[in-house]
Each structure stands twice: as structure tokens, then as C-alpha cells.
């Protein structure tokens, strides 16, 4: 994920859905795992084509939350406010390593070495890679996922 896209229409869908899951299920905690990659500098892939969040229908209390994500300097620490966005239904939010980029090679290994899934009992764990999940077939060809993808072996662990 890239900080420059925090608070856009895709975020409106994501946070609305995660809020709904956490408040209508038996889960008491959301663990957000960003696979943070550097922002794209001007040009292709930067903010061009960014869809504002108001173009996606979501619960009313999600909008102020999205606006807070867009405040500068952008920070993933603000995501923890999702759990209190609706005063009627609240839950705990934990953002895993909010200031570290996923990187590649040994940096990527270090990122995952700090991740302890055993501490996330009764939690919704949401992985947010930049592009998505790299299939097993693609992963086996490269053995190392590109920074913007989550690798098959990483999820399996």
C-alpha cells in the first residue's frame, strides 16, 4: 500500500467493510498489516486517476475517518481511530509496524520476523499489499515476491 492513496474510494470500501465485520461478528480486534511501499512520484501511477472517497457510498461515520487519513503528514497510526469511529459499536485496532516499508530481500524477512500471529486471537487480520496476492505459481518462479505483492509463502506462514 502507498500512503498517498489513504482516504480514497477504495479505502472507503475497505474501511466500511472491515468496520462492519468487526462490529457484526464475534471478533473483538482488527489487526491491520500494511505492506507499505514508497509513494509514486509525479507521473504515471501517482495521484492520477485517484477516485475521491465521496464517490463511494459508505456509512456516514466513515467519511470523517477517511478525511483524517488524508491529513498531512499522512500516517498509518490514524487507522486505529476506526475502532472508535462509531460511538455505538467500538473495537480495538492494532496497526502492525506502521512506519516500516516492506522492502525486499533481508528487509522483507525482517519485516515478517516481527509478526507474531499467535498474539492475534479473536482478531480479524487484514493484510493490505499494494497490488495483491501473488499466486503460488508466480511465487514459485521467482522465490521472492515483489515489494508490492504479498507472496504465497508469506501468507502460509
C-alpha positions as CSV (number, residue, x, y, z in Angstrom):
1,X,0.0,0.0,0.0
2,X,1.0,3.6,-0.5
3,X,0.4,6.4,1.9
4,X,-0.5,8.7,-1.0
5,X,-3.7,6.7,-1.6
6,X,-5.0,6.8,2.0
7,X,-8.6,8.0,2.2
8,X,-9.6,7.3,-1.5
9,X,-12.7,5.5,-2.7
10,X,-11.1,2.1,-2.4
11,X,-10.3,2.9,1.2
12,X,-14.0,3.9,1.8
13,X,-15.0,0.4,0.7
14,X,-12.2,-1.3,2.7
15,X,-12.7,0.5,6.0
16,X,-16.5,0.3,5.8
17,X,-16.3,-3.4,5.2
18,X,-13.7,-4.0,8.0
19,X,-15.8,-1.9,10.4
20,X,-18.9,-4.0,9.5
21,X,-17.0,-7.3,10.0
22,X,-15.6,-6.2,13.4
23,X,-18.9,-4.9,14.7
24,X,-21.2,-7.7,13.5
25,X,-19.1,-10.7,14.4
26,X,-17.6,-12.3,17.5
27,X,-14.2,-10.7,16.7
28,X,-13.1,-8.1,19.2
29,X,-10.0,-6.7,17.4
30,X,-8.8,-5.7,14.0
31,X,-5.1,-6.2,13.2
32,X,-4.1,-4.2,10.1
33,X,-1.0,-5.4,8.4
34,X,0.2,-2.8,5.8
35,X,2.7,-3.9,3.2
36,X,3.9,-0.3,2.8
37,X,5.8,0.6,-0.3
38,X,7.1,4.1,-1.3
39,X,4.8,6.6,-2.8
40,X,5.0,7.1,-6.6
41,X,6.5,10.5,-7.6
42,X,4.5,12.6,-10.1
43,X,3.6,10.9,-13.3
44,X,2.1,7.5,-14.1
45,X,0.8,5.8,-11.0
46,X,0.9,8.9,-8.7
47,X,-2.4,10.5,-7.8
48,X,-3.6,10.4,-11.4
49,X,-6.9,8.6,-11.5
50,X,-7.4,8.8,-7.8
51,X,-11.1,8.4,-7.0
52,X,-12.3,10.6,-4.1
53,X,-14.0,8.7,-1.3
54,X,-17.2,10.7,-1.7
55,X,-17.9,8.7,-4.9
56,X,-18.3,5.5,-2.9
57,X,-21.4,5.1,-0.7
58,X,-20.4,4.2,2.9
59,X,-21.6,4.6,6.4
60,X,-21.7,8.3,7.4
61,X,-19.2,8.0,10.3
62,X,-16.6,6.5,7.8
63,X,-16.3,9.8,6.0
64,X,-14.6,11.8,8.8
65,X,-12.3,8.8,9.4
66,X,-11.3,8.9,5.7
67,X,-10.7,12.7,5.8
68,X,-8.4,12.2,8.8
69,X,-6.4,9.6,6.8
70,X,-5.7,12.2,4.1
71,X,-4.3,14.8,6.6
72,X,-0.7,15.6,6.2
73,X,1.7,14.2,7.2
74,X,0.0,11.0,6.4
75,X,0.3,8.3,9.0
76,X,-0.9,4.8,9.3
77,X,-1.2,5.3,13.1
78,X,-4.5,7.2,12.4
79,X,-6.1,3.9,11.3
80,X,-6.5,3.0,15.0
81,X,-9.3,5.6,15.1
82,X,-11.5,3.2,13.0
83,X,-12.4,1.3,16.2
84,X,-14.0,4.4,17.7
85,X,-15.4,5.9,14.5
86,X,-18.9,4.8,15.6
87,X,-19.5,5.5,19.3
88,X,-22.3,2.9,19.4
89,X,-20.1,0.0,18.3
90,X,-16.4,0.0,19.2
91,X,-13.5,-2.4,18.8
92,X,-9.7,-2.4,19.2
93,X,-7.5,-1.7,16.2
94,X,-3.8,-2.6,16.0
95,X,-1.6,-1.4,13.1
96,X,1.4,-3.7,12.6
97,X,4.6,-1.8,12.2
98,X,3.0,1.3,10.7
99,X,6.2,3.1,9.8
100,X,8.2,0.4,8.1
101,X,8.3,-0.3,4.4
102,X,8.0,-4.0,3.4
103,X,11.1,-3.8,1.2
104,X,12.7,-6.9,-0.4
105,X,15.3,-9.5,0.4
106,X,16.5,-9.4,4.0
107,X,14.4,-6.3,4.8
108,X,11.3,-8.3,3.9
109,X,12.4,-11.2,6.0
110,X,13.0,-8.8,8.9
111,X,9.5,-7.3,8.5
112,X,7.9,-10.7,8.8
113,X,10.1,-11.9,11.7
114,X,8.4,-9.3,13.9
115,X,5.0,-10.6,13.0
116,X,3.6,-13.0,15.7
117,X,0.2,-14.3,14.7
118,X,-0.2,-16.1,18.0
119,X,-1.0,-12.8,19.7
120,X,-4.0,-12.2,17.4
121,X,-6.5,-14.5,19.0
122,X,-10.1,-13.4,18.3
123,X,-9.0,-10.9,15.7
124,X,-9.7,-10.1,12.1
125,X,-6.2,-9.9,10.5
126,X,-6.2,-7.8,7.3
127,X,-3.2,-7.8,5.0
128,X,-3.0,-4.8,2.7
129,X,-0.4,-5.3,-0.1
130,X,-0.1,-2.6,-2.7
131,X,-1.2,-4.8,-5.6
132,X,-2.5,-8.0,-4.1
133,X,-1.6,-11.6,-3.5
134,X,1.0,-13.3,-5.7
135,X,-0.2,-16.7,-6.7
136,X,1.7,-19.9,-5.8
137,X,2.7,-20.5,-9.4
138,X,4.1,-17.0,-9.8
139,X,5.8,-17.1,-6.5
140,X,7.5,-20.4,-7.2
141,X,9.0,-19.0,-10.4
142,X,10.6,-16.0,-8.5
143,X,11.0,-17.3,-5.0
144,X,11.0,-13.7,-3.8
145,X,7.8,-11.6,-4.1
146,X,8.0,-8.1,-5.5
147,X,7.5,-5.5,-2.8
148,X,4.0,-4.5,-4.0
149,X,2.7,-8.1,-3.7
150,X,2.2,-10.5,-0.8
151,X,3.8,-13.8,-1.5
152,X,2.2,-17.2,-1.2
153,X,4.7,-18.5,1.3
154,X,4.3,-15.3,3.4
155,X,0.6,-15.8,3.9
156,X,1.1,-19.5,4.5
157,X,3.4,-18.9,7.5
